[in-house]
């Protein structure tokens, strides 16, 4: 099978996967339990919405018409598919959002999540790979046992626990870091610092440091464990014994012969990690009040903001599927057996 045929097959699989998820995303909200209980309008128009209290049935009828709830199921489904694949995800309906489009909501909060998880994932991958390779080369020795214990600890510890511990000791007790992104970017007199200044960048990085540290520690353990175990298996292969028999240095054996095959499982994990960037670290962003997409998704769930939840879910699906598609392409270049 040629590389072109391989890419075309993966592209078709990508489109089929997105179509299946689009249907699931529609049915999940179409048949939510509140609909079965006859309370569908309370899901689409939250009872605590000030607009509902101010305008009453007039506002409710406007929302029903906007989302096609007064149309047959087939019409709503057709309209949904057209809108979702053309980027029209509707408008925010929760209190205080100002009825802005979902794209505006995503563009407002997604950059914070991308920076937060992008930096932490990149650092965790580099550290995990380096420690995993070094640990596999010293199997059973002090370095291997200590690094294995540390990796298992960070792989197993709950993210909310380590988040609260660091927040309490470093932010609450010693005031080394701010409690929220919003407070960090406020200047004298409570006036927001302009976003195009060096002072704002410094304050932003100061607020992002703790959540990045937490996500790095949590992700690092998994990458280090996978890399160590994979490298231990690779180092028992015949071609490794042949390289050593030829007098190749141990450094070249590790980083030129074994590393390429050892990276294959890590590529999948990296793709999934970067694919979930737009999902945001919901728990971490909530603990540190870092207003990313995960933070907004949680607040949308509290407010029963159906359009935001549905739109963000589909964006997450696109990113995850595309990331896995790129991982398949990376496999094809790292391992020629995939193409043949």
KOLMARDREN-231592 format. One record per residue (C-alpha): z, x, y. Coordinates in Angstrom, 1 decimal. Each point is the difference from the previous one (the first is absolute). Example, Ala and Ser with C-alpha at 12.3 -4.5 7.8 and 13.67 -1.06 7.14 Angstrom:
<pts>
(pt (7.8,12.3,-4.5)),
(pt (-0.7,1.4,3.4)),
</pts>
This chain:
<pts>
(pt (0.0,0.0,0.0)),
(pt (-1.1,1.4,3.3)),
(pt (2.4,0.3,3.0)),
(pt (-2.1,-2.7,1.9)),
(pt (0.3,-2.4,-2.9)),
(pt (3.8,0.7,-0.2)),
(pt (0.4,-0.7,3.8)),
(pt (-2.0,-3.2,-0.2)),
(pt (2.1,-1.3,-2.9)),
(pt (3.2,0.7,1.8)),
(pt (-1.4,-1.7,3.1)),
(pt (-0.8,-3.2,-1.9)),
(pt (3.5,0.1,-1.5)),
(pt (1.5,0.4,3.5)),
(pt (-1.9,-3.1,1.2)),
(pt (1.0,-2.1,-3.0)),
(pt (3.7,1.0,0.4)),
(pt (0.0,-1.0,3.7)),
(pt (-1.6,-3.3,-0.9)),
(pt (2.6,-0.7,-2.6)),
(pt (2.8,0.9,2.3)),
(pt (-1.5,-2.2,2.8)),
(pt (0.2,-3.0,-2.4)),
(pt (3.6,0.9,-1.0)),
(pt (0.9,0.3,3.7)),
(pt (-1.4,-3.4,0.7)),
(pt (1.7,-1.8,-3.0)),
(pt (3.3,1.7,0.6)),
(pt (0.4,-1.7,3.4)),
(pt (-1.9,-3.2,-0.9)),
(pt (2.4,-0.8,-2.9)),
(pt (3.2,1.4,1.4)),
(pt (3.0,-2.0,-1.2)),
(pt (0.5,-1.6,3.4)),
(pt (-3.4,-1.6,-0.5)),
(pt (1.1,-1.5,-3.3)),
(pt (3.1,-1.4,1.7)),
(pt (-2.1,-1.7,2.6)),
(pt (1.3,2.3,2.7)),
(pt (-3.2,1.9,0.6)),
(pt (0.0,-0.7,3.7)),
(pt (3.4,1.6,0.3)),
(pt (-1.5,3.2,-1.5)),
(pt (-2.9,0.1,2.4)),
(pt (2.0,-1.2,3.0)),
(pt (3.5,1.4,-0.3)),
(pt (2.7,-2.6,0.9)),
(pt (1.8,2.5,2.2)),
(pt (-3.2,0.7,2.1)),
(pt (0.6,-0.7,3.7)),
(pt (-3.6,-1.3,0.2)),
(pt (0.8,-2.6,-2.6)),
(pt (3.2,-1.1,1.8)),
(pt (-1.9,-0.1,3.4)),
(pt (-3.2,-1.7,-1.0)),
(pt (1.0,-1.8,-3.2)),
(pt (-2.7,-1.6,-2.1)),
(pt (-2.7,1.1,2.5)),
(pt (0.6,3.7,-0.8)),
(pt (0.3,-0.7,-3.8)),
(pt (-3.4,-1.9,0.0)),
(pt (-1.6,2.9,1.9)),
(pt (1.1,2.5,-2.6)),
(pt (-1.0,-2.3,-2.9)),
(pt (-3.5,-0.3,1.5)),
(pt (-0.2,3.8,0.8)),
(pt (0.7,1.0,-3.6)),
(pt (-2.1,-2.9,-1.5)),
(pt (3.0,-1.7,-1.7)),
(pt (-1.6,-3.3,0.7)),
(pt (-3.2,1.1,-1.9)),
(pt (-0.7,-0.2,-3.8)),
(pt (1.1,2.9,-2.2)),
(pt (-3.6,1.2,-0.4)),
(pt (-0.7,0.1,3.7)),
(pt (3.2,2.0,0.7)),
(pt (-1.0,2.4,-2.8)),
(pt (-3.5,0.6,1.3)),
(pt (1.3,0.4,3.6)),
(pt (2.6,2.5,-1.3)),
(pt (-2.5,2.2,-1.8)),
(pt (-2.3,0.1,3.0)),
(pt (2.8,0.9,2.4)),
(pt (1.8,2.5,-2.2)),
(pt (-3.1,2.1,-0.7)),
(pt (-1.2,-0.2,3.6)),
(pt (3.4,1.2,1.4)),
(pt (1.1,-3.3,1.5)),
(pt (3.6,-0.2,-1.3)),
(pt (1.2,-2.6,2.5)),
(pt (2.9,0.1,2.5)),
(pt (3.7,0.6,0.0)),
(pt (2.0,-3.3,0.1)),
(pt (3.6,1.2,0.1)),
(pt (2.2,-0.3,3.0)),
(pt (-0.5,2.7,2.6)),
(pt (-3.3,1.4,-1.3)),
(pt (-2.1,-1.7,2.7)),
(pt (-2.6,-1.3,-2.4)),
(pt (-1.7,3.4,-0.2)),
(pt (-2.6,0.8,-2.7)),
(pt (1.0,1.6,-3.3)),
(pt (-2.2,3.0,0.8)),
(pt (2.0,0.5,3.2)),
(pt (3.2,-0.1,-2.0)),
(pt (-1.3,2.5,-2.5)),
(pt (-1.3,2.4,2.7)),
(pt (3.3,-0.2,1.7)),
(pt (2.2,0.9,-2.9)),
(pt (-2.2,1.8,-2.5)),
(pt (-0.2,3.4,1.8)),
(pt (3.8,0.4,-0.3)),
(pt (-0.1,-0.6,-3.7)),
(pt (-3.0,2.3,-0.4)),
(pt (1.8,2.9,1.8)),
(pt (3.3,-0.7,-1.8)),
(pt (-1.4,-0.1,-3.6)),
(pt (-3.0,2.3,0.6)),
(pt (2.2,2.9,1.1)),
(pt (2.7,-0.6,-2.6)),
(pt (-2.5,-0.4,-2.9)),
(pt (-1.9,3.2,1.0)),
(pt (3.1,2.0,0.2)),
(pt (1.4,-1.4,-3.3)),
(pt (-3.3,0.7,-1.8)),
(pt (-0.1,3.7,1.1)),
(pt (3.7,0.6,-0.8)),
(pt (-0.2,-1.9,-3.3)),
(pt (-3.1,1.9,-1.2)),
(pt (1.4,3.4,1.0)),
(pt (3.4,-0.6,-1.5)),
(pt (-1.5,-1.6,-3.1)),
(pt (-2.3,3.0,-0.7)),
(pt (2.8,2.5,0.6)),
(pt (2.4,-2.0,-2.2)),
(pt (-2.5,-0.2,-2.9)),
(pt (-0.5,3.8,0.2)),
(pt (3.7,0.5,-0.4)),
(pt (0.7,-2.6,-2.6)),
(pt (3.6,0.0,-1.2)),
(pt (1.2,2.4,2.6)),
(pt (2.4,-0.6,2.9)),
(pt (-2.7,-0.8,2.5)),
(pt (-1.5,-2.6,-2.3)),
(pt (3.3,-1.7,-0.9)),
(pt (1.1,-0.2,3.7)),
(pt (-3.3,-1.2,1.3)),
(pt (-0.2,-2.5,-2.9)),
(pt (3.4,-1.4,0.9)),
(pt (-0.8,-0.3,3.7)),
(pt (-3.3,-1.7,-0.8)),
(pt (1.6,-2.5,-2.4)),
(pt (2.7,-0.8,2.6)),
(pt (-2.5,-0.8,2.8)),
(pt (-2.3,-1.8,-2.4)),
(pt (2.9,-2.3,-1.1)),
(pt (2.0,-0.5,3.1)),
(pt (-0.7,-3.3,1.9)),
(pt (-1.8,0.4,3.3)),
(pt (2.4,-2.3,1.8)),
(pt (3.1,2.0,-1.2)),
(pt (-1.3,3.4,1.3)),
(pt (-1.3,-1.7,3.1)),
(pt (3.3,-1.5,0.9)),
(pt (1.9,3.3,-0.8)),
(pt (-2.3,2.0,2.3)),
(pt (0.0,-2.6,2.7)),
(pt (3.8,-0.2,0.0)),
(pt (0.8,3.7,0.1)),
(pt (-2.9,1.2,2.1)),
(pt (-0.5,-2.9,2.4)),
(pt (3.2,-2.0,0.2)),
(pt (2.6,2.6,-0.4)),
(pt (-1.6,3.1,1.5)),
(pt (-2.7,-1.5,2.2)),
(pt (-2.6,2.5,-1.0)),
(pt (-2.7,-2.7,-0.4)),
(pt (-0.6,-3.4,1.6)),
(pt (0.8,-3.2,-1.7)),
(pt (-3.4,-1.6,0.7)),
(pt (-3.5,0.9,1.3)),
(pt (0.4,-2.4,2.8)),
(pt (3.2,1.6,1.4)),
(pt (-1.4,3.5,-0.4)),
(pt (-3.1,-0.7,2.2)),
(pt (2.1,-1.5,2.9)),
(pt (0.4,2.1,3.1)),
(pt (2.5,-0.1,2.8)),
(pt (1.0,-3.6,0.9)),
(pt (-1.3,-1.4,-3.2)),
(pt (-3.7,0.4,1.2)),
(pt (-2.4,0.8,-2.9)),
(pt (-1.4,3.5,0.1)),
(pt (-3.8,0.0,0.5)),
(pt (-1.8,0.6,-3.3)),
(pt (-2.3,2.7,1.4)),
(pt (2.7,2.4,0.9)),
(pt (1.5,3.0,-1.8)),
(pt (3.5,-1.6,0.4)),
(pt (-1.2,-3.0,-2.0)),
(pt (-1.4,2.2,-2.8)),
(pt (3.2,1.9,-0.2)),
(pt (2.1,-3.2,-0.1)),
(pt (-2.4,-1.5,-2.6)),
(pt (0.3,3.0,-2.3)),
(pt (3.7,0.0,0.4)),
(pt (0.2,-3.6,-1.2)),
(pt (-2.4,0.6,-2.8)),
(pt (1.7,3.1,-1.4)),
(pt (2.7,-1.8,-2.1)),
(pt (-2.3,-2.6,-1.6)),
(pt (-2.5,2.7,-0.8)),
(pt (2.7,2.1,-1.6)),
(pt (1.2,-2.9,-2.1)),
(pt (-3.5,-0.9,-1.2)),
(pt (-0.8,3.7,-0.7)),
(pt (3.1,0.4,-2.2)),
(pt (-0.6,-3.2,-1.9)),
(pt (-3.7,0.8,-0.6)),
(pt (0.5,3.7,-0.7)),
(pt (1.9,-0.5,-3.3)),
(pt (-2.8,-1.9,-1.7)),
(pt (-2.7,2.4,1.0)),
(pt (2.1,3.0,-1.1)),
(pt (0.9,-1.5,-3.4)),
(pt (-3.7,-1.1,-0.7)),
(pt (-1.3,3.5,1.0)),
(pt (2.6,1.8,-2.1)),
(pt (-0.6,-2.0,-3.2)),
(pt (-3.8,0.1,0.3)),
(pt (0.0,3.8,0.6)),
(pt (2.2,0.5,-3.0)),
(pt (-2.6,-1.8,-2.2)),
(pt (-2.9,1.9,1.7)),
(pt (1.6,3.4,-0.6)),
(pt (-0.1,-0.6,-3.7)),
(pt (-3.8,-0.4,-0.1)),
(pt (-2.2,2.5,-1.8)),
(pt (-1.9,1.1,3.1)),
(pt (3.4,1.0,1.7)),
(pt (0.8,2.2,-3.0)),
(pt (-3.5,1.5,0.2)),
(pt (0.4,0.7,3.7)),
(pt (3.3,1.8,-0.6)),
(pt (-1.5,1.9,-2.9)),
(pt (-2.7,1.3,2.4)),
(pt (2.7,1.4,2.2)),
(pt (-0.2,-2.6,2.8)),
(pt (3.1,0.1,2.2)),
(pt (2.5,-2.8,-0.3)),
(pt (-0.6,-1.0,3.6)),
(pt (-3.7,-0.5,-0.7)),
(pt (0.7,-1.8,-3.3)),
(pt (2.2,-2.5,1.9)),
(pt (-2.0,-0.6,3.2)),
(pt (-3.6,0.6,-1.1)),
(pt (-0.1,-1.1,-3.7)),
(pt (2.8,-2.5,-0.5)),
(pt (0.5,-1.6,3.4)),
(pt (-3.4,-1.8,0.0)),
(pt (0.7,-2.0,-3.2)),
(pt (3.7,-0.4,0.9)),
(pt (-1.0,-1.8,3.3)),
(pt (-1.7,-2.9,-1.8)),
(pt (3.0,-2.3,-0.4)),
(pt (1.2,1.0,3.5)),
(pt (-3.3,-1.2,1.5)),
(pt (0.7,-3.5,-1.3)),
(pt (3.5,0.0,1.4)),
(pt (-1.2,1.3,3.4)),
(pt (-2.7,-2.7,0.1)),
(pt (2.6,-2.7,-0.6)),
(pt (2.4,1.5,2.5)),
(pt (-2.6,0.2,2.8)),
(pt (-1.4,-3.4,-1.1)),
(pt (3.4,-1.5,0.8)),
(pt (0.2,1.5,3.5)),
(pt (-1.0,-3.2,1.7)),
(pt (2.6,-1.9,-2.0)),
(pt (2.6,2.0,1.9)),
(pt (3.3,1.1,-1.3)),
(pt (1.5,-3.4,0.5)),
(pt (3.6,1.0,-0.9)),
(pt (-0.1,3.3,1.8)),
(pt (-1.6,-1.5,3.2)),
(pt (2.6,-2.7,0.0)),
(pt (3.0,2.4,-0.5)),
(pt (-1.2,2.3,2.9)),
(pt (-1.4,-2.9,2.1)),
(pt (-3.4,1.8,0.0)),
(pt (-2.5,-2.6,1.0)),
(pt (-2.7,0.5,-2.5)),
(pt (-2.1,-2.4,-2.1)),
(pt (2.7,-0.3,-2.7)),
(pt (2.5,-0.9,2.7)),
(pt (-2.4,-2.7,1.4)),
(pt (-0.7,-1.3,-3.5)),
(pt (3.7,-0.5,-0.7)),
(pt (0.4,-1.9,3.3)),
(pt (-3.0,-2.1,-0.6)),
(pt (1.5,-1.0,-3.4)),
(pt (3.2,-1.0,1.8)),
(pt (-1.9,-2.1,2.5)),
(pt (-2.3,-1.5,-2.7)),
(pt (-3.0,1.3,1.9)),
(pt (-2.6,-0.8,-2.7)),
(pt (-3.1,1.5,1.8)),
(pt (1.6,3.4,0.6)),
(pt (1.2,0.3,-3.6)),
(pt (-3.3,-1.0,-1.5)),
(pt (-2.0,2.3,2.3)),
(pt (2.2,3.0,-0.6)),
(pt (0.0,-0.5,-3.7)),
(pt (-3.8,0.1,-0.1)),
(pt (-0.1,3.1,2.2)),
(pt (2.4,1.7,-2.3)),
(pt (-2.2,-1.0,-3.0)),
(pt (-3.1,1.6,1.7)),
(pt (1.9,3.2,0.7)),
(pt (1.4,0.3,-3.6)),
(pt (-3.4,-0.8,-1.6)),
(pt (-1.9,2.5,2.2)),
(pt (2.7,2.7,-0.6)),
(pt (-0.4,-0.5,-3.8)),
(pt (-3.8,0.2,0.5)),
(pt (0.4,3.3,1.7)),
(pt (2.3,1.2,-2.7)),
(pt (-2.7,-0.8,-2.6)),
(pt (-2.5,2.1,2.0)),
(pt (2.5,2.8,0.2)),
(pt (0.4,-0.2,-3.8)),
(pt (-3.7,0.4,-0.4)),
(pt (0.0,3.2,1.9)),
(pt (3.2,1.4,-1.5)),
(pt (-0.9,-0.8,-3.6)),
(pt (-3.6,0.1,-1.0)),
(pt (0.8,-1.9,-3.2)),
(pt (0.3,-3.2,2.1)),
(pt (-3.7,0.2,0.8)),
(pt (-1.2,0.7,-3.5)),
</pts>
